[in-house]
Amino acid sequence: MQVLQVQLEVGPDPAEVGRARRWARSRLIGSGIRDDEPLAETLILLISELVTNAVVHTGCPAVLCMLFGTAGAAGTVRVEVADASCRPPQQRHAEGEDTGGRGLELVDGLADRWGWQPEGAGKRIWCEVDRDAPLIQVVPGVHGTGDADLGARKASHAVTNPA
């Protein structure tokens, strides 16, 4: 099976996160993932969280990379963000009204697999979403705002994390 790989250099500015989302959305459409598919929204959220972490917590430029299998709707989409910081990602547990600290919790809950590895003087954090797995589903009657509501909208999405 062939793999399509696309990548974007991201500057060390929080405004770059929006640019990365727009770029990623156009690449998802180009790979055959419709903009209105739950898969697209899940991937954009994952990309947003990983790029935000790289830009905000390291202050370094980063490289966003997406890899797509070319076998129709089947396969896995892999998202990678590499940065020049050797500090490992730290999963935090946000409390109530905290405005941050949910990024890797979201990645953990939405991705089928995720992890990180040292790379040169920096690191690469990655996540994978299987294209044929159930994703986010809006549950009627559940209302809320912000990241905490995501748990209520999550369908029977199997999560397998690296050991």
Backbone torsions as a table, in degrees:
resi	resn	phi	psi	omega
1	MET	NA	137.3	177.3
2	GLN	-84.0	153.3	178.5
3	VAL	-124.1	133.4	174.5
4	LEU	-96.9	128.3	179.6
5	GLN	-122.6	131.3	175.5
6	VAL	-129.2	148.5	-179.8
7	GLN	-145.5	156.2	-177.6
8	LEU	-137.4	132.9	173.0
9	GLU	-83.4	133.9	-176.6
10	VAL	-119.3	127.5	178.9
11	GLY	-75.7	164.8	-177.3
12	PRO	-81.6	51.5	-177.9
13	ASP	-132.7	128.7	-179.4
14	PRO	-55.1	-25.3	176.6
15	ALA	-64.5	-20.6	179.5
16	GLU	-68.5	-20.7	-178.6
17	VAL	-63.1	-43.6	177.4
18	GLY	-62.5	-41.0	177.4
19	ARG	-62.8	-41.1	179.0
20	ALA	-63.8	-40.4	177.7
21	ARG	-62.3	-46.5	179.8
22	ARG	-61.9	-43.9	178.8
23	TRP	-61.6	-46.1	-178.4
24	ALA	-63.1	-42.3	179.6
25	ARG	-58.9	-42.5	179.7
26	SER	-67.6	-34.1	178.1
27	ARG	-72.6	-34.2	176.1
28	LEU	-62.6	-45.5	178.9
29	ILE	-60.7	-42.6	178.8
30	GLY	-64.4	-21.6	179.8
31	SER	-93.0	1.3	178.6
32	GLY	97.1	7.4	176.5
33	ILE	-96.5	112.7	-177.0
34	ARG	-65.1	147.6	-178.2
35	ASP	-61.6	-28.0	-177.4
36	ASP	-92.9	3.4	178.4
37	GLU	-76.7	141.6	174.5
38	PRO	-56.0	-33.1	178.3
39	LEU	-57.8	-43.1	-179.3
40	ALA	-62.1	-45.8	-179.7
41	GLU	-63.7	-39.8	177.9
42	THR	-63.1	-46.3	-179.0
43	LEU	-65.3	-39.9	178.8
44	ILE	-63.6	-40.9	177.5
45	LEU	-63.7	-44.3	178.4
46	LEU	-61.4	-44.7	179.1
47	ILE	-61.5	-44.9	179.9
48	SER	-58.7	-44.9	-179.1
49	GLU	-66.4	-45.4	-177.5
50	LEU	-67.8	-40.7	179.1
51	VAL	-68.3	-41.8	177.5
52	THR	-58.1	-46.8	178.9
53	ASN	-57.8	-45.6	-178.1
54	ALA	-63.5	-45.5	-175.1
55	VAL	-73.8	-45.8	-174.4
56	VAL	-76.8	-44.3	-172.4
57	HIS	-86.3	-17.5	-180.0
58	THR	-109.3	-27.8	-175.5
59	GLY	69.3	14.3	-177.9
60	CYS	-109.4	156.1	169.4
61	PRO	-63.9	160.4	-179.4
62	ALA	-139.6	167.3	174.5
63	VAL	-125.0	121.5	175.9
64	LEU	-94.5	131.1	-179.8
65	CYS	-132.2	135.0	174.6
66	MET	-121.8	136.5	178.8
67	LEU	-122.4	129.3	-177.9
68	PHE	-122.2	133.8	168.5
69	GLY	-73.3	148.3	-176.5
70	THR	-101.2	20.2	-178.0
71	ALA	-96.8	63.8	176.2
72	GLY	62.3	-139.2	-176.1
73	ALA	-81.9	-14.3	-178.8
74	ALA	-79.7	166.1	175.3
75	GLY	109.7	-167.7	-174.6
76	THR	-127.4	142.3	171.0
77	VAL	-104.2	127.0	179.8
78	ARG	-112.6	132.8	177.0
79	VAL	-115.9	132.1	178.2
80	GLU	-130.4	141.6	173.0
81	VAL	-130.2	118.3	179.3
82	ALA	-106.7	139.3	176.0
83	ASP	-138.8	172.3	-174.6
84	ALA	-92.1	5.7	179.6
85	SER	-90.1	134.4	178.5
86	CYS	-85.6	-5.5	179.4
87	ARG	-66.6	127.1	178.9
88	PRO	-68.8	151.3	176.3
89	PRO	-64.6	142.5	-178.8
90	GLN	-118.1	117.3	177.2
91	GLN	-78.2	121.6	178.7
92	ARG	-105.4	166.4	178.2
93	HIS	-122.7	102.7	-178.4
94	ALA	-69.8	147.4	177.2
95	GLU	-110.7	141.2	171.2
96	GLY	30.4	-101.5	-173.3
97	GLU	-91.2	9.1	177.9
98	ASP	-55.3	139.3	-179.4
99	THR	-91.7	-4.4	178.8
100	GLY	-143.4	-179.9	175.0
101	GLY	95.2	9.0	-178.7
102	ARG	-107.5	-6.3	-172.6
103	GLY	-55.0	-56.9	-178.1
104	LEU	-73.3	-24.4	172.9
105	GLU	-64.4	-40.7	176.8
106	LEU	-64.7	-44.8	178.2
107	VAL	-58.8	-45.2	-179.8
108	ASP	-60.8	-38.8	-177.0
109	GLY	-80.8	-27.3	-174.1
110	LEU	-100.9	-29.1	-178.1
111	ALA	-84.8	149.8	174.4
112	ASP	-73.2	-34.0	177.5
113	ARG	-148.9	150.1	172.4
114	TRP	-156.5	162.6	178.5
115	GLY	-179.0	-169.2	177.4
116	TRP	-152.0	161.8	178.3
117	GLN	-149.9	145.8	173.8
118	PRO	-63.6	146.2	177.7
119	GLU	-146.6	110.1	-175.8
120	GLY	58.9	-128.4	178.2
121	ALA	-87.9	-1.8	-177.3
122	GLY	-122.6	-143.7	-178.8
123	LYS	-151.7	166.1	174.8
124	ARG	-130.5	123.2	174.1
125	ILE	-107.0	139.7	-173.6
126	TRP	-138.6	158.5	170.8
127	CYS	-147.5	155.9	179.7
128	GLU	-130.8	141.7	174.9
129	VAL	-127.0	125.4	177.6
130	ASP	-77.3	128.1	-174.0
131	ARG	-67.2	-22.6	-176.9
132	ASP	-100.5	6.1	179.7
133	ALA	-87.7	150.2	175.1
134	PRO	-63.5	144.6	-176.8
135	LEU	-120.4	-141.6	-178.1
136	ILE	-73.3	137.5	177.1
137	GLN	-135.6	130.7	178.8
138	VAL	-74.4	128.8	-179.8
139	VAL	-95.9	118.0	-179.2
140	PRO	-57.6	140.7	176.9
141	GLY	85.4	-3.7	178.4
142	VAL	-100.7	120.0	-178.7
143	HIS	-123.2	147.7	177.2
144	GLY	176.2	178.6	179.5
145	THR	-133.5	153.4	173.0
146	GLY	76.6	-170.0	-173.4
147	ASP	-65.7	-30.7	-175.9
148	ALA	-63.2	-26.2	-179.3
149	ASP	-73.0	-18.0	-177.9
150	LEU	-58.2	-38.2	-178.7
151	GLY	-60.1	-34.8	-179.5
152	ALA	-73.4	-24.7	-177.1
153	ARG	-92.8	-6.4	-174.6
154	LYS	-76.1	127.6	178.4
155	ALA	-81.9	-167.0	-177.9
156	SER	-75.4	69.3	-176.1
157	HIS	-95.8	113.7	-179.0
158	ALA	-69.0	131.4	179.0
159	VAL	-116.5	123.4	176.1
160	THR	-124.8	119.4	-178.4
161	ASN	-107.0	155.8	177.8
162	PRO	-66.1	148.6	-179.8
163	ALA	-74.9	NA	NA
